[in-house]
C-alpha cells in the first residue's frame, strides 16, 4: 500500500496528507484487486495503526456492497476466510481492538451475511459461534455482529427498496427455521455465564434479546427460565436499566389480547413482589426513567388488549383487562407526579390512553372520578416552572421543558373531554386562590394559574372564540376569572413569564371586552407602559408589539374613544432610528412593523371624517418620507460598505413601515373613502428614486417592490403611470434572484389590469426576456447547487409570466414581437415541457401550449402556427412522458401529464380529423407504435369526456 497516503488517515495529519488519503481511498475502491491487499493486511495483522485497520475494513465493505458479484468463487471464499481469521485473532491479541473498529468489522460481517446466508454461507452463525465459544472478546464481537444484522434487516430508520424488503423477509424466515432457537440458546448461556462477572457483555446481550424479540417467536424468550433471569437482573444495579428495556420490548410485541393481558399481569406480580413498585424508596432517576417507560408499555399494551376485546365483543375478558389497567393507575400517578420530568414524560402515553378509555365509558365509578382528579392535579403541578429555568437565555433544558409542557397540554385537553365541569372547577379554584394573594406568591405559581386560564380556551373549544355566551356556568366562570385577571393588578408582577402570560391571555379572550368594555383602558395602559411596550426585557417588548396589534384589531370600533391618545403614546416607538445616532431603540424594526400596522388600523377603523383620517395618515407617513430623502442622499455619498449597508437597511425599513400601514385597507375603495390615496402616491414618488441608486441595489429594490405590490391593491390604476420607469430601473444589471422577485410584480399587474397594460407589456416584453435569457445562459460551476436552484426557480418564474400573459387573454403581446422573437419564445416553452426534469415547470409549459393552441390553432390563426403544432407541440406531448425522469409516483408529474393530455385534446378540438389523420398516418408510425395501439390511442383522444383520455394516458 501507499504508505505516504496512509499517513493522511490520522485525524491529526495536515490537510494535504488527508486529501491524498481520500484520493487513495477512491482509487482503491475502483481498483480490481486492492481489496485483496486490505484483506491480507487484516488477516495477517500487518498494521498496528487503528486508522489503517479501519480503512481496510472500509475498502472491504465497499467491495461487498457494490462489486461482490464481480468476484470469482475463490475470491469470495477468501473474503469469508479473512473475516474468520481476523475474528480468531481477536481472542489472542494482548489488547482488544478499539470500539470503532469492532463496530465497523461487525458491519462488514453483517453485509456479508445479507449477501451470502441464503446461498453460500448457511452456517454463518454456527461458524462464528464455533470460533468464539464463550471467550469474552469473541462474545463481544458475536453480539456486535448480531446487532449489525438486526440493523440490516429491521432498522426502521433505513429506507429499503422493495427488492431489499423482500430479501430481508426471506432472510428472517430462513433464520427462524434454521438458527434462531440455537441463537436464543447461546444468549441464555452468555447471560448465565457473565451476569455476575461481566456487566458490559450481559448488557450487550440483553440489548440483542430486546432487538430480536420483535421478530422471533416470543415463547423462546417469554418463558420461565428467561423471565426469571431477567427479573433477577432487575435487582442488580449495573444490569437493571438494560433488563428494563428488554422487558419493555417483550411487552411491546404484538400478540393475542388475552395472552398479552396474562403476560403483563404475570410480569407485574413478580415486579411488585420484588418491591419495584415502591417508587418513593428509589433515588436512581436513570433507572426510574427506564422503569417508567416499561410501566407505560405495560399500561398501553393492556389498553390495546381492552380495545381489541371490546371490538371482538368479549365483554368478560375486557372487564378483567380493565381491572388490570385500573390496578396500575396508582403507580402511573406516582410516576406522573415525579419531580424528574423525564420519568413523568415517559408515562404520559399510558395516562392519555387511560383517559381515552374513561371517555368511552357511560358512567364513571367514584374511584375513576378520583383518578381523573388526581391526574388533573398532577398536570397542574407539573406545568409549573422550576427555580432553575433560565428565561433570559433559554438553552436545551428549557427547550425540553417547553416540549414536555406541550405533552401536558394534550393531557389537559383529554381531561376536558372526560370531565369539562371538573376541569373548569379545578382551574377556577387554583386561579382564584393564587390571584387573591399574587403579591406574596412565587412567580411560577402565578404564571401557571394564568396559564391554566389560557389553556382552557383550547381545552373547552367554542366557535369563533365565543367563550362568554352559550353555556351559562362556563361563561360566568370564565368571565369572573377574566375580570379578576384584569382588575387584580397582576399585570404589574415583576417577572417576565407572568407579564407575557397576562398579555397572551388577554388577547386570547378578546371577546371578554365586548361583554365588559369598561376594562379596555386598564389593559391598554398595561400594553403601553413599562409593563408592555416599554418593559425592561426586549423579549417582552417584542412579543407585546405583536399582541398589541392583535388586541387593537380584535376590538375594532371599541377602540374609538382612545385612538388619538394611543397614537400620541406610540409616536416615539415609531421613530426610524438611523444608524448614526447610536441610540438603542426600544423596539426592533420587525417589532415596529406591528406598531405601524396598529396605527394604520386605528386610523382606518376610526369613525373620523375622511379629512381627519387623511391628516392622521399624513402625520404618520410624512416623517418616514422626510427621513427617507435625507438617508437616500447620505447613501449616495457613503464610501464605507458597512455604512452603506446600514443606511440601505434603514431606507428599507422606512418603505416597509409605509407598506405595513396600508394593511389596514382591503382595496382601493377603502383607501378612497379614507381620503388616503394622495398620501400613498406621495410615498411612491418619494421611494421610487431609490431604484436608480447604484449602491445596495438588492436591498433597496426588494423594499420598493414590496411597496409596489401593496399599492397595486390599494391604488389600482393610479399606480400605472409609475410602473414603466420602475420596471426599467429594476431590469438594469439584475441577477437571477432580482428577476425571480420582479416577475410576480409584472404578473400581478398583468392579471389585474389585463388589456389596460397591453402597450406597456408589449414594450417591456423583449427587454424582460433578454434579461432572463442572459442570466439563464451564464456559465455556472458544475456542482454549484444553489446556482442551479436559482436558475430552476427563474425558469419557473419565466414560464409563470408567459402563463399569466396568455391566460389573461393577451396573446397579442407575444404575437406583436416579430416572427423571430415569437419563434424563440415558443421554442423555450417546448424546451421547458420536454427537456428540463422539473414537473412544476413542465405543467406550466403545457398550460401555455394548450392556451396558445386554443387562441391560435384554428384556421384563422397566425401563419405557420399550424405547422408548429404538428412539428413541435404534438411531439412534445409524447417526448415529455417518455423521458426517464418523468416519474408518475410524483404528484406534480401527474399534474404535468394531465396538462399534457389537455394540450392534445385542445389540438384535436381545434384541428379536428386532420389531427387524428396526422397521428395515425405520420407521427405515431414514425415512433414504431403498433397499429392496434395507434387505433386505441386515437379512439381515446376522440372521446367527448376529457377524463377518459387523461386516464388512458396515465395507464
C-alpha positions, 0 to 999 in steps of 0.5 A: 500500500501507499504508505505516504497516503496512509499517513493522511488517515490520522485525524491529526495529519495536515490537510494535504496528507488527508486529501491524498488519503481520500484520493487513495481511498477512491482509487482503491475502491475502483481498483480490481484487486486492492481489496485483496491487499486490505484483506491480507493486511487484516488477516495477517495483522500487518498494521498496528495503526487503528486508522489503517485497520479501519480503512481496510475494513472500509475498502472491504465493505465497499467491495461487498456492497457494490462489486461482490458479484464481480468476484470469482468463487475463490475470491469470495471464499477468501473474503469469508476466510479473512473475516474468520481469521481476523475474528480468531485473532481477536481472542489472542491479541494482548489488547482488544481492538478499539470500539470503532473498529469492532463496530465497523468489522461487525458491519462488514460481517453483517453485509456479508451475511445479507449477501451470502446466508441464503446461498453460500454461507448457511452456517454463518452463525454456527461458524462464528459461534464455533470460533468464539465459544464463550471467550469474552472478546469473541462474545463481544464481537458475536453480539456486535455482529448480531446487532449489525444484522438486526440493523440490516434487516429491521432498522426502521430508520433505513429506507429499503427498496422493495427488492431489499424488503423482500430479501430481508423477509426471506432472510428472517424466515430462513433464520427462524427455521434454521438458527434462531432457537440455537441463537436464543440458546447461546444468549441464555448461556452468555447471560448465565455465564457473565451476569455476575462477572461481566456487566458490559457483555450481559448488557450487550446481550440483553440489548440483542434479546430486546432487538430480536424479540420483535421478530422471533417467536416470543415463547423462546424468550417469554418463558420461565427460565428467561423471565426469571433471569431477567427479573433477577437482573432487575435487582442488580444495579449495573444490569437493571436499566438494560433488563428494563428495556428488554422487558419493555420490548417483550411487552411491546410485541404484538400478540393475542389480547388475552395472552398479552393481558396474562403476560403483563399481569404475570410480569407485574406480580413478580415486579411488585413482589420484588418491591419495584413498585415502591417508587418513593424508596428509589433515588436512581432517576436513570433507572426510574426513567427506564422503569417508567417507560416499561410501566407505560408499555405495560399500561398501553399494551393492556389498553390495546388488549381492552380495545381489541376485546371490546371490538371482538365483543368479549365483554368478560375478558375486557372487564378483567383487562380493565381491572388490570389497567385500573390496578396500575393507575396508582403507580402511573400517578406516582410516576406522573407526579415525579419531580424528574420530568423525564420519568413523568414524560415517559408515562404520559402515553399510558395516562392519555390512553387511560383517559381515552378509555374513561371517555368511552365509558357511560358512567364513571365509578367514584374511584375513576372520578378520583383518578381523573382528579388526581391526574388533573392535579398532577398536570397542574403541578407539573406545568409549573416552572422550576427555580432553575429555568433560565428565561433570559437565555433559554438553552436545551433544558428549557427547550425540553421543558417547553416540549414536555409542557406541550405533552401536558397540554394534550393531557389537559385537553383529554381531561376536558373531554372526560370531565369539562365541569371538573376541569373548569372547577379545578382551574377556577379554584387554583386561579382564584386562590393564587390571584387573591394573594399574587403579591406574596406568591412565587412567580411560577405559581402565578404564571401557571394559574394564568396559564391554566386560564389560557389553556382552557380556551383550547381545552373547552373549544367554542366557535369563533372564540365565543367563550362568554355566551352559550353555556351559562356556568362556563361563561360566568366562570370564565368571565369572573376569572377574566375580570379578576385577571384584569382588575387584580393588578397582576399585570404589574408582577415583576417577572417576565413569564407572568407579564407575557402570560397576562398579555397572551391571555388577554388577547386570547379572550378578546371577546371578554371586552365586548361583554365588559368594555369598561376594562379596555383602558386598564389593559391598554395602559398595561400594553403601553407602559413599562409593563408592555411596550416599554418593559425592561426585557426586549423579549417582552417588548417584542412579543407585546408589539405583536399582541398589541396589534392583535388586541387593537384589531380584535376590538375594532370600533371599541377602540374609538374613544382612545385612538388619538391618545394611543397614537400620541403614546406610540409616536416615539416607538415609531421613530426610524432610528438611523444608524448614526445616532447610536441610540438603542431603540426600544423596539426592533424594526420587525417589532415596529412593523406591528406598531405601524400596522396598529396605527394604520388600523386605528386610523382606518377603523376610526369613525373620523371624517375622511379629512381627519383620517387623511391628516392622521395618515399624513402625520404618520407617513410624512416623517418616514418620507422626510427621513427617507430623502435625507438617508437616500442622499447620505447613501449616495455619498457613503464610501464605507460598505458597512455604512452603506449597508446600514443606511440601505437597511434603514431606507428599507425599513422606512418603505416597509413601515409605509407598506405595513400601514396600508394593511389596514385597507382591503382595496382601493375603495377603502383607501378612497373613502379614507381620503388616503390615496394622495398620501400613498402616491406621495410615498411612491414618488418619494421611494421610487428614486431609490431604484436608480441608486447604484449602491445596495441595489438588492436591498433597496429594490426588494423594499420598493417592490414590496411597496409596489405590490401593496399599492397595486391593491390599494391604488389600482390604476393610479399606480400605472403611470409609475410602473414603466420607469420602475420596471426599467430601473429594476431590469438594469444589471439584475441577477437571477434572484432580482428577476425571480422577485420582479416577475410576480410584480409584472404578473400581478399587474398583468392579471389585474389590469389585463388589456389596460397594460397591453402597450406597456407589456408589449414594450417591456416584453423583449427587454424582460426576456433578454434579461432572463435569457442572459442570466439563464445562459451564464456559465455556472460551476458544475456542482454549484447547487444553489446556482442551479436552484436559482436558475430552476426557480427563474425558469419557473418564474419565466414560464409563470409570466408567459402563463399569466400573459396568455391566460389573461387573454393577451396573446397579442403581446407575444404575437406583436414581437416579430416572427423571430422573437415569437419563434424563440419564445415558443421554442423555450416553452417546448424546451421547458415541457420536454427537456428540463426534469422539473414537473412544476415547470413542465405543467406550466409549459403545457398550460401555455401550449394548450392556451396558445393552441386554443387562441391560435390553432384554428384556421384563422390563426397566425401563419405557420402556427399550424405547422408548429403544432404538428412539428413541435407541440404534438411531439412534445406531448409524447417526448415529455412522458417518455423521458426517464425522469418523468416519474408518475409516483410524483404528484406534480408529474401527474399534474404535468401529464394531465396538462399534457393530455389537455394540450392534445385534446385542445389540438384535436378540438381545434384541428379536428380529423386532420389531427387524428389523420396526422397521428395515425398516418405520420407521427405515431408510425414514425415512433414504431407504435403498433397499429392496434395501439395507434387505433386505441390511442386515437379512439381515446383522444376522440372521446367527448369526456376529457377524463377518459383520455387523461386516464388512458394516458396515465395507464 
